[in-house]
Amino acid sequence: MSAPDSALLFTRDRELCIEISGTSFSPPHKHNFLEIAYVAEGSAVHFFNGRSLIVRKGDYFAVDFDEIHGYTPNGSDAFTVVNLIFHPEFVDVSLKDCKGFSDLVASYSINYHYFTLGDIPTKLIYHDDDGEVKELFDKCLREYRGRNPKYRELIRCYLTELIILTLRKVHSTDADRVYSSEIVKKILSIVNRDYAQDLKLSDICAEIGYSLSYTSSLFSRMVGLSFSRYLQNIRIENACHLLSNTDKSIEEVAEEVGYRDIKFFRSLFKKKLKLSPAQFRNMAKRNR
């Protein structure tokens, strides 16, 4: 956000806010939501990730949880920025326990992992070379202001497209990563296929022929999540899908995604989503 006061108004009961700011001064600040900002006019000096960079018309960037950033004027140049701020659960309700962009982009709806990227996306300033990103911001802003039926669903689609287009810019083609990436890809493939089974990283290591300590460290470093956390996320995301789209009992859903202990499943689900499975199902039905 370009003003701390506005940031304070964006609380957990609001999953999304899109606004235009015309001020080129904002003291360094941080926030507990995610932000993607697009410079619509002019330029300013942007304090970002410990650096001072001039951002100009057509530049855009993402800001993660608790990252410090701010603006100061670049001479007398006018400055207008479009701020798209959101909580991860706006993209996918199963992301209430999301820890930042690394969790967000690895989610079911986007399915990108940091090990496939040449750099951390929130460390970079991007430029909209062909106006495609501006068009997505314009669509989001128009829907947000118009509040026509299903405007949130359209914004969610545009935001997902924006994130994927941005990730393409940092998709890694570095040959040095290929060997390690292949190991992690094998693990991800096994987890995504067999998440409902009694999976242990030690068993997978034995299957693919690598030591547990090496593989565990590699997985956490390249995916940005521990193996157990990634497995939990996959299971809970699939549980959300079943709760939303089937009439299976909560016990059946728990077992189908890999949890035989229904008490543990309910506890884990509520910890991650801040809702019980039954509350989530009722909310999903209301939204439909």
C-alpha positions in Angstrom: 0.0 0.0 0.0 1.1 3.5 -0.5 -0.2 4.8 2.8 0.0 3.0 6.2 -3.4 4.3 7.2 -5.1 2.5 4.3 -3.2 -0.6 5.2 -4.6 -0.6 8.7 -8.1 -0.6 7.3 -7.4 -3.8 5.3 -8.2 -6.5 7.8 -8.9 -10.2 7.7 -12.6 -9.6 7.1 -11.7 -8.1 3.7 -10.0 -10.5 1.3 -9.4 -8.0 -1.5 -8.9 -4.3 -2.1 -8.0 -2.5 -5.4 -7.2 1.2 -5.3 -5.4 3.9 -7.1 -2.9 6.1 -5.2 -1.7 9.4 -6.5 0.9 10.1 -3.9 4.7 9.7 -4.4 5.5 9.6 -0.7 4.9 6.7 1.6 7.2 6.0 4.6 8.7 2.5 4.8 6.1 0.1 6.1 5.1 -3.6 6.0 1.8 -5.4 6.1 0.1 -8.8 6.7 -1.3 -9.2 3.2 0.1 -9.7 -0.3 0.3 -6.8 -2.8 0.9 -6.5 -6.5 1.4 -2.9 -7.6 1.4 -1.4 -11.1 2.9 2.1 -11.9 0.3 3.7 -14.1 1.9 7.2 -14.4 5.1 9.0 -13.6 7.9 7.7 -11.5 9.1 7.5 -7.9 12.0 6.2 -5.8 10.9 2.8 -4.4 12.6 1.5 -1.2 12.3 -2.2 -1.6 14.1 -5.2 -0.2 16.9 -3.0 1.2 17.4 -1.2 -2.2 16.4 2.1 -3.7 15.1 1.8 -7.2 13.4 4.2 -9.6 10.1 2.7 -10.7 8.4 4.2 -13.8 5.2 3.9 -15.8 4.7 0.3 -16.8 6.7 -1.2 -14.0 5.1 -3.6 -11.6 6.1 -5.7 -8.6 4.9 -8.0 -5.8 5.3 -7.5 -2.1 5.2 -10.4 0.4 4.1 -10.6 4.0 6.3 -8.4 6.3 8.5 -7.1 3.5 9.4 -3.4 4.0 8.8 -1.0 1.2 7.9 2.7 0.6 8.1 5.6 -1.9 9.7 9.0 -2.1 9.3 11.5 -4.9 11.6 11.3 -8.0 12.0 15.1 -8.4 8.6 16.7 -9.3 7.5 13.8 -11.4 3.8 12.9 -10.9 3.2 9.4 -9.7 0.1 7.1 -9.8 0.1 3.4 -8.8 -2.6 0.8 -8.8 -2.5 -1.4 -5.7 -4.0 -4.8 -5.8 -3.9 -6.2 -2.3 -5.3 -9.5 -1.1 -5.2 -12.3 1.4 -4.1 -15.6 -0.1 -7.5 -17.2 0.6 -9.1 -14.9 -2.0 -7.2 -17.0 -4.6 -8.1 -20.3 -2.9 -10.0 -20.7 0.4 -7.6 -23.6 1.3 -4.8 -21.0 1.7 -5.8 -19.5 5.0 -2.6 -20.9 6.5 -0.5 -19.6 3.6 2.9 -18.2 4.7 3.5 -16.0 1.6 4.0 -16.1 -2.1 6.0 -19.3 -2.0 2.9 -21.1 -0.6 0.5 -19.2 -2.9 2.3 -20.1 -6.1 2.6 -23.8 -5.1 -1.1 -24.1 -4.5 -3.5 -26.3 -6.4 -4.8 -23.4 -8.6 -1.3 -22.2 -9.7 1.0 -25.2 -9.2 4.4 -23.4 -9.5 7.3 -24.2 -7.2 10.2 -21.9 -6.3 12.7 -24.5 -7.5 11.5 -24.0 -11.1 12.2 -20.2 -10.9 15.5 -18.5 -11.6 14.9 -15.9 -8.8 12.4 -15.2 -6.0 9.5 -13.3 -7.6 9.1 -10.8 -4.9 12.7 -9.6 -5.2 12.3 -8.3 -8.7 10.8 -5.3 -10.6 9.1 -6.2 -13.8 8.1 -4.2 -16.8 4.9 -4.5 -18.8 6.4 -4.5 -22.3 3.2 -5.1 -24.3 0.5 -3.7 -22.1 -0.9 -7.2 -21.2 -0.4 -6.7 -17.5 -2.0 -3.2 -17.6 -5.0 -4.8 -19.3 -5.4 -7.3 -16.5 -5.1 -4.6 -13.8 -7.7 -2.5 -15.7 -10.1 -5.5 -15.8 -9.6 -6.1 -12.1 -10.2 -2.5 -11.2 -13.3 -2.3 -13.4 -14.8 -5.4 -11.9 -14.0 -4.3 -8.4 -15.7 -0.9 -8.9 -18.7 -2.3 -10.8 -19.5 -5.1 -8.3 -21.5 -6.9 -10.9 -22.6 -10.5 -10.3 -19.6 -12.9 -9.9 -17.1 -10.0 -10.0 -15.0 -11.7 -7.4 -14.7 -14.8 -9.5 -13.6 -12.8 -12.5 -11.0 -10.9 -10.5 -9.8 -14.2 -9.1 -9.3 -15.5 -12.7 -7.5 -12.2 -13.8 -5.3 -12.3 -10.7 -4.3 -16.0 -11.3 -3.4 -15.1 -14.9 -1.4 -12.1 -13.7 0.6 -14.3 -11.2 1.3 -17.0 -13.8 2.4 -14.4 -16.4 4.8 -12.9 -13.9 6.2 -16.3 -12.9 6.9 -17.0 -16.6 9.3 -14.1 -16.5 11.5 -15.8 -13.9 11.0 -19.4 -15.0 14.4 -21.0 -14.8 16.3 -22.5 -17.7 19.5 -22.9 -15.7 21.1 -26.2 -16.6 22.8 -26.3 -13.1 19.4 -26.7 -11.5 18.3 -29.6 -13.7 19.8 -32.5 -11.6 18.4 -31.3 -8.3 15.1 -30.3 -9.9 14.6 -33.8 -11.3 14.9 -35.3 -7.8 12.3 -32.9 -6.4 10.1 -33.4 -9.4 10.1 -37.2 -8.8 9.1 -36.6 -5.1 6.3 -34.2 -6.1 5.0 -36.6 -8.7 4.8 -39.4 -6.1 3.1 -37.1 -3.6 0.6 -35.7 -6.1 -0.3 -39.2 -7.2 -0.2 -41.1 -3.9 -1.1 -38.4 -1.3 -3.9 -40.5 0.1 -1.5 -43.4 0.9 0.7 -43.7 4.1 3.5 -41.6 2.6 6.8 -41.1 4.3 9.8 -39.3 2.8 12.1 -42.0 4.0 10.2 -44.6 1.9 10.3 -42.3 -1.1 14.1 -41.8 -0.6 14.5 -45.6 -0.6 12.5 -45.8 -3.8 14.5 -43.2 -5.7 17.8 -44.0 -4.2 18.9 -40.9 -2.2 19.6 -40.3 1.5 16.9 -38.9 3.7 18.9 -36.0 5.1 20.1 -34.9 1.7 16.6 -35.2 0.1 14.8 -33.5 3.0 17.1 -30.5 2.9 16.9 -30.3 -0.9 13.1 -30.5 -0.9 12.7 -27.8 1.7 15.2 -25.5 0.0 13.8 -25.9 -3.5 10.0 -26.1 -2.8 10.0 -23.6 0.1 8.1 -26.0 2.3 9.0 -29.1 4.3 7.9 -32.5 2.9 5.3 -32.9 5.7 3.8 -29.4 5.2 3.6 -29.9 1.4 1.9 -33.3 1.9 -0.6 -31.7 4.4 -1.3 -28.9 2.0 -2.1 -31.3 -0.9 -4.3 -33.4 1.3 -6.2 -30.4 2.7 -6.6 -28.8 -0.8 -8.1 -32.1 -2.1 -10.3 -32.3 1.0 -11.6 -28.8 0.2 -12.5 -30.0 -3.3 -14.4 -33.0 -2.1 -16.2 -31.0 0.6 -17.3 -28.5 -2.0 -18.2 -30.8 -4.8 -19.5 -34.0 -3.3 -21.9 -35.2 -0.6 -19.4 -37.6 1.0 -19.4 -37.5 4.8 -16.5 -35.8 6.5 -15.2 -39.1 7.7 -15.2 -40.4 4.0 -13.4 -37.2 2.9 -10.8 -37.6 5.6 -10.1 -41.2 4.7 -10.0 -40.4 0.9 -7.3 -37.8 1.3 -5.2 -39.9 3.6 -6.4 -39.4 7.2 -7.7 -42.4 9.1 -7.8 -40.4 12.4 -10.9 -38.2 12.0 -10.1 -36.2 15.1 -6.6 -35.3 13.8 -8.1 -34.4 10.4 -10.7 -32.0 11.9 -8.0 -30.4 14.1 -5.5 -30.0 11.2 -8.3 -28.7 8.9 -9.4 -26.1 11.4 -5.8 -25.0 12.1 -5.1 -24.4 8.5 -8.4 -22.9 7.3 -9.7 -21.4 10.6 -13.0 -23.3 9.8 -14.2 -26.8 10.7 -14.8 -29.1 7.7 -18.6 -28.7 8.2 -18.3 -24.9 8.4 -16.2 -24.9 5.2 -18.8 -27.1 3.4 -21.6 -24.8 4.4 -19.7 -21.8 3.2 -18.9 -23.4 -0.1 -22.6 -24.3 -0.6 -23.6 -20.6 0.1 -21.0 -19.4 -2.3 -22.4 -21.7 -5.0 
